[in-house]
């Protein structure tokens, strides 16, 4: 699983991937019980092992924003995100 860094990126206006990411993060922060409850539910999803790296799981809910992008990239493979090495 790849981790998408949340602090430095560029995207065109109305990027589908970023719109989905924003919406998923909004769901996480407004989830009953907050981000901790959202992350617990996310980890329990049968497919979470395909997109949540063990290192990322250890830092939840602190890295909720990263987990939401991982979920979006897994669930919406057609919403392309191009990455480049630093």
Secondary structure as GFF3:
##gff-version 3
##sequence-region A 1 86
A	DSSP	alpha_helix	16	30	.	.	.	ID=ss1
A	DSSP	alpha_helix	34	44	.	.	.	ID=ss2
A	DSSP	three_ten_helix	48	50	.	.	.	ID=ss3
A	DSSP	alpha_helix	54	58	.	.	.	ID=ss4
A	DSSP	alpha_helix	64	75	.	.	.	ID=ss5
###
